[in-house]
Amino acid sequence: MDTIIEKKKGIKLKHVVIAVVSGGLLFFVGYLAFGDTGSNFNVDKDSVTISEVINDKFIDYISISGLVNPISTVYMDAYEGGRVMEILIEEGNMVNKGDVILKLENRELYGQILNSETSLAAKQNDLRETQINFESRRIAGQRSLLEMEYQLKKAKRKYLQDESLFNDELIAKEVYLQSKENYELAQKSYEVNKFQTKQDSLLNTTSILDLRRDLERMKKTLGMEYERIENLNVKATANGQLGTLNAEIGKQIGRGQNIGQINVLTDFKIESTIDEHYIDRVKRGLTGTFERDNNVYQVAIKKVYPDVKEGKFKIDMVFSEDKPENIRTGQSYYIKLQLGAPTEALLLPRGAFFQSTGGQWVYVVDSSGTNASKRQVKIGKQNPKFYEVIEGLQQGEMVVTSSYDNFGDSDKLILK
């Protein structure tokens, strides 16, 4: 006969499991609905930099390093090549325009000048001989012309006498005709001789002029070669300080080779390089300032070079007014170069956070000072001290401005 088994009353294990699972589900649902779902990161408050957003004038400037150089540099090239025989002025010494710095020797040039002098002497002899010959021919031509003129007069007189006698029928016609023909022949011969003498004179004059021109050209050429000899004395081309001198005793210098430079110290300029990011904003005439010996000096951009090399471009600046008394070539100055007029703006102190976020977001500290949450912001211009805040922050808010590299993707910082 079957026995009826009664169900045991009370809490069993399965009831406990079901209750725990149900409670966990309810907690998770509640957390999703009402809790903070962002990731948090605990931070030692003393290990971060917290800066205040302020409202002040934003001075648009950049800090650059400049190197002092002479206002201009005059390069010296060898007008004539040769071997260095003597150096009269050493590097670093002051020179005046025209001072002989070094002397060169060029034996080949000496030979050329000797040949030119010999050629000039020969040309001068040729000219003298030609003038003598032309003068002799001119005199002979004049004598011949005089002789022909004398013969013409005799023939004319004989012709006129015979014509008168022929008209009086005192001589034969043949005698008259012969006198007439002799006169006409003498007349034509005189004209021919006169024309030839004139042509010879013109030819002689032209030939002598040509020879004289050749002689003058040779003299000029020789004079230029004498100047080449003078150019073996390398002279200072400006007043200033002799800089680099690329010459040693016995060294062969080529024609046109750079020998050195003269630094003109009547004034100075400051050369600097700037990141290409600013190339569209840096213009001629922009001003900058720097401090030296507790004094502030002002400079202005004189020239902006268009070439960009290794991500930088070059500028030249000159002093607007006074310059330091102890200024020297090669000194470095740290200059604040102003890019625009000051404007009112919200300012956030510069910090390493910018390298992590690119200025797109920051951690803003709440009023309790214990939490800092992510917030999207927009950064405008920047100078070495501040960022210009366009939107996303208010005056008086506190922002973590130190590096965010250790925070990962945390949405909130717990400041302890």
C-alpha positions in Angstrom: 0.0 0.0 0.0 1.4 3.4 -1.1 2.4 5.9 1.6 1.6 9.6 1.0 4.7 11.8 1.3 4.1 15.3 2.7 5.9 18.3 1.2 8.4 19.9 3.6 7.8 23.5 4.4 10.6 26.4 4.8 13.2 28.2 2.7 15.3 26.1 0.5 18.7 26.8 -1.3 17.1 27.4 -4.7 14.9 30.1 -3.1 18.1 31.9 -1.9 19.7 31.7 -5.3 16.6 33.1 -7.0 16.4 36.0 -4.6 20.1 36.9 -5.0 19.9 36.9 -8.8 16.7 38.9 -8.8 18.2 41.5 -6.4 21.3 41.8 -8.6 19.2 42.4 -11.6 17.2 45.1 -9.9 20.4 46.8 -8.7 21.9 46.8 -12.2 18.7 48.2 -13.7 18.6 50.9 -11.1 22.3 51.8 -11.6 21.8 52.1 -15.3 18.7 54.3 -14.8 19.9 56.5 -12.0 23.7 55.9 -11.4 26.8 57.5 -13.0 27.9 55.2 -15.9 31.1 57.1 -16.8 34.6 55.8 -15.9 36.3 57.4 -12.9 40.0 57.9 -12.1 41.3 58.6 -8.7 43.9 61.4 -8.7 46.1 62.9 -5.9 45.0 66.6 -6.0 48.5 67.8 -5.2 49.9 66.0 -8.2 47.9 68.1 -10.8 47.8 71.8 -11.7 44.5 73.5 -11.4 44.1 76.9 -13.0 41.4 79.5 -13.0 39.7 80.9 -16.1 40.0 84.7 -16.1 38.8 87.6 -18.1 41.6 89.9 -19.2 43.4 91.4 -22.2 44.8 88.8 -24.5 48.2 90.0 -25.9 48.8 88.2 -29.1 52.6 87.6 -29.2 55.2 84.8 -29.5 58.5 84.4 -27.8 61.5 84.0 -30.2 65.2 83.9 -29.8 67.3 86.3 -31.9 71.0 86.5 -32.8 72.8 89.9 -33.1 74.6 90.4 -36.4 76.1 93.4 -38.2 73.5 95.5 -40.1 75.3 94.4 -43.3 78.2 92.2 -44.4 80.4 93.0 -47.3 82.0 90.0 -48.9 85.5 90.2 -50.4 86.3 88.3 -53.6 89.6 88.1 -55.4 89.5 90.3 -58.5 92.7 88.5 -59.6 94.0 85.1 -58.8 97.5 84.5 -57.3 99.5 83.1 -54.5 99.3 84.8 -51.1 102.6 86.5 -50.4 101.8 88.7 -47.3 98.9 89.2 -44.9 98.9 92.7 -43.5 95.6 92.7 -41.4 94.4 89.8 -39.3 90.8 88.8 -38.6 89.0 90.8 -36.0 90.8 94.1 -36.7 89.1 97.2 -37.8 89.7 98.4 -41.3 89.0 101.4 -43.5 87.9 101.3 -47.1 91.0 101.0 -49.3 93.3 99.4 -46.7 95.4 96.6 -48.1 94.6 93.4 -46.3 96.8 91.0 -48.2 99.1 90.8 -51.3 99.1 88.2 -54.0 101.6 87.2 -56.6 100.8 86.2 -60.2 103.8 85.5 -62.5 101.6 84.6 -65.4 100.0 88.1 -65.2 103.5 89.6 -65.2 104.3 87.8 -68.4 101.1 88.9 -70.1 101.9 92.5 -69.2 105.4 92.2 -70.5 104.1 90.9 -73.8 101.5 93.7 -74.0 104.3 96.3 -73.4 106.4 94.7 -76.2 103.4 94.8 -78.5 102.6 98.4 -77.6 106.2 99.4 -78.3 106.1 97.7 -81.7 102.8 99.3 -82.6 104.2 102.7 -81.6 107.2 102.1 -83.9 104.8 101.1 -86.7 102.8 104.3 -86.3 106.0 106.4 -86.4 107.2 104.7 -89.5 103.8 105.0 -91.2 103.6 108.7 -90.3 107.1 109.2 -91.8 106.3 107.3 -94.9 103.0 109.1 -95.3 104.7 112.5 -94.8 107.3 111.6 -97.4 104.6 110.6 -99.9 102.6 113.8 -99.1 105.6 116.0 -99.8 106.4 114.1 -103.0 102.8 114.4 -104.0 102.9 118.2 -103.4 106.0 118.5 -105.4 104.5 116.6 -108.3 101.4 118.7 -108.1 103.4 121.9 -108.2 105.3 120.6 -111.1 102.1 119.7 -113.0 100.7 123.1 -112.1 103.9 124.8 -113.5 103.6 122.7 -116.7 99.9 123.6 -117.0 100.7 127.3 -116.8 103.4 127.0 -119.4 101.1 125.1 -121.8 98.3 127.6 -121.2 100.6 130.5 -122.0 101.9 128.8 -125.1 98.4 127.9 -126.2 97.2 131.5 -125.8 100.2 132.9 -127.7 99.8 130.5 -130.6 96.0 131.1 -130.6 96.6 134.8 -131.1 99.3 134.2 -133.8 97.0 131.7 -135.5 94.1 134.2 -135.6 96.5 136.7 -137.2 97.6 134.0 -139.6 101.2 134.2 -138.5 101.6 130.5 -137.7 100.4 127.3 -139.3 97.3 125.7 -138.0 99.2 122.5 -137.1 101.4 124.5 -134.7 98.2 126.0 -133.1 96.5 122.7 -132.7 99.6 121.1 -131.1 99.7 123.9 -128.5 96.0 123.5 -127.8 96.4 119.7 -127.3 99.4 120.1 -125.1 97.5 122.6 -122.9 94.4 120.3 -122.7 96.7 117.3 -121.8 98.5 119.4 -119.1 95.1 120.5 -117.7 93.8 116.9 -117.5 97.1 115.7 -116.1 97.0 118.4 -113.4 93.4 117.4 -112.4 94.3 113.7 -112.3 97.4 114.5 -110.2 95.4 116.8 -107.9 92.7 114.1 -107.4 95.3 111.5 -106.7 97.1 113.7 -104.2 93.8 114.4 -102.4 92.9 110.7 -102.3 96.4 109.8 -101.0 96.1 112.4 -98.3 92.7 111.0 -97.2 94.0 107.5 -97.3 97.1 108.5 -95.3 94.9 110.3 -92.7 92.5 107.4 -92.4 95.4 104.9 -92.0 97.1 107.0 -89.4 93.8 107.4 -87.5 93.3 103.6 -87.5 96.8 103.1 -86.2 96.2 105.6 -83.5 92.9 103.9 -82.5 94.7 100.6 -82.4 97.4 102.2 -80.3 94.9 103.7 -77.9 93.2 100.4 -77.5 96.5 98.7 -76.7 97.2 101.5 -74.2 93.8 100.9 -72.6 94.4 97.2 -72.5 97.8 97.7 -71.0 96.2 100.1 -68.4 93.7 97.4 -67.5 96.5 94.9 -67.1 98.2 97.4 -64.8 95.0 97.5 -62.8 95.1 93.7 -62.6 98.5 94.1 -61.0 97.0 96.6 -58.6 94.2 94.1 -57.9 96.8 91.7 -56.5 96.6 94.0 -53.5 93.4 92.9 -51.9 91.8 95.9 -50.3 89.0 96.6 -47.9 85.8 97.6 -49.7 84.1 99.2 -46.7 84.7 100.5 -43.2 84.2 97.9 -40.5 85.6 94.9 -38.8 87.4 92.2 -40.7 85.6 89.0 -40.2 86.5 85.6 -41.6 89.7 85.6 -43.7 90.2 82.5 -45.8 93.9 83.0 -46.7 97.3 81.6 -45.6 100.8 82.5 -46.7 101.6 80.5 -49.9 97.9 79.5 -50.5 96.8 79.8 -54.1 93.7 82.0 -54.5 91.6 81.7 -57.6 90.1 84.6 -59.5 86.6 85.4 -58.1 87.2 83.2 -55.0 85.7 84.5 -51.8 88.5 85.6 -49.4 86.6 86.9 -46.4 84.1 89.4 -45.2 83.9 92.8 -43.6 81.2 93.4 -40.9 79.8 96.9 -41.1 79.3 97.9 -37.5 77.5 101.2 -38.0 74.4 99.5 -36.8 73.1 96.0 -35.9 70.2 93.7 -36.8 68.7 90.7 -35.1 68.2 87.5 -37.0 65.7 84.9 -35.9 63.8 81.9 -37.1 60.0 81.3 -36.5 57.9 78.2 -36.8 56.1 78.0 -40.2 52.8 78.0 -38.4 53.1 81.8 -38.1 54.3 82.6 -41.7 50.9 84.1 -42.7 50.8 86.4 -39.7 54.4 87.6 -39.5 54.7 90.8 -41.6 57.2 93.5 -42.1 56.8 96.3 -39.6 55.6 94.1 -36.7 57.3 95.2 -33.4 58.7 93.3 -30.5 60.4 94.0 -27.2 63.1 92.5 -25.0 64.7 93.3 -21.7 68.4 93.8 -21.1 70.1 95.2 -18.0 66.7 96.3 -16.6 65.9 98.3 -19.8 63.2 97.5 -22.4 64.3 97.8 -26.0 62.0 97.8 -29.1 62.7 96.2 -32.4 60.8 96.0 -35.7 60.7 93.4 -38.5 62.7 94.8 -41.5 62.6 91.7 -43.7 60.7 88.4 -43.9 62.4 85.7 -46.0 60.0 83.7 -48.1 61.8 80.4 -47.9 60.8 77.7 -45.4 63.6 75.3 -44.3 63.1 72.5 -41.8 59.7 73.9 -40.8 61.0 77.4 -40.0 61.4 80.7 -41.9 63.8 83.6 -41.2 63.3 87.2 -40.3 65.6 90.3 -39.8 64.8 92.9 -37.1 66.3 96.3 -36.5 66.2 98.6 -33.5 63.4 101.1 -33.5 65.2 103.5 -31.1 68.0 102.9 -28.7 70.0 99.8 -28.5 72.1 98.3 -25.6 75.4 100.0 -25.0 77.3 96.7 -24.7 75.8 95.1 -27.8 78.1 92.7 -29.6 77.9 90.4 -32.6 76.8 86.9 -31.6 74.7 87.9 -28.6 71.3 86.3 -28.1 68.1 88.2 -27.1 64.7 86.7 -26.2 62.1 88.8 -27.9 58.4 89.1 -27.5 57.1 89.6 -31.0 53.6 91.1 -31.0 51.3 89.7 -33.7 48.2 91.8 -33.1 46.6 94.4 -30.9 45.4 93.4 -27.3 41.8 92.3 -27.0 39.4 91.4 -24.1 39.0 87.6 -23.8 38.5 84.6 -21.5 42.0 83.3 -20.8 43.1 79.9 -19.6 46.8 79.5 -18.5 48.9 77.3 -20.7 49.5 73.7 -19.7 50.6 70.3 -20.8 46.9 69.2 -21.3 46.9 70.8 -24.7 49.3 68.1 -26.0 46.8 65.4 -25.0 43.5 67.0 -26.1 44.6 69.4 -28.8 42.5 72.0 -27.0 39.2 70.2 -27.8 38.2 69.3 -24.2 39.4 69.8 -20.6 38.6 68.5 -17.1 36.6 71.2 -15.3 36.6 71.0 -11.4 33.2 71.3 -9.8 32.4 73.7 -6.9 33.2 71.1 -4.3 36.7 70.8 -5.6 36.6 67.0 -5.4 35.5 66.1 -8.9 36.6 67.1 -12.4 34.5 66.3 -15.4 35.2 66.3 -19.2 33.9 69.2 -21.1 34.1 70.2 -24.8 35.8 73.6 -25.3 37.0 75.7 -28.2 40.5 77.3 -28.0 41.5 80.3 -30.2 44.8 82.1 -30.3 47.6 81.4 -27.8 50.7 83.1 -26.5 53.4 81.8 -24.3 51.2 82.3 -21.1 47.6 81.9 -22.1 45.1 80.2 -24.4 42.2 82.3 -25.7 38.9 80.5 -24.8 36.3 80.9 -27.5 33.5 78.8 -25.9 32.9 76.1 -23.3 34.2 77.8 -20.2 33.1 80.7 -17.9 35.1 83.2 -15.9 36.0 81.8 -12.5 35.8 78.1 -13.4 38.7 75.9 -12.4 40.4 73.7 -15.0 43.0 70.9 -14.7 45.8 72.2 -17.0 48.6 69.7 -16.3 49.2 66.6 -18.4 46.3 64.2 -19.1 48.5 61.4 -20.3 47.9 59.2 -17.2 44.1 59.6 -17.1 43.3 57.4 -20.1 39.7 57.7 -21.3 38.3 58.6 -17.9 35.2 60.8 -18.0 35.7 62.0 -14.4 38.6 62.6 -12.1 38.2 62.0 -8.4 40.4 64.5 -6.6 41.6 63.3 -3.2 
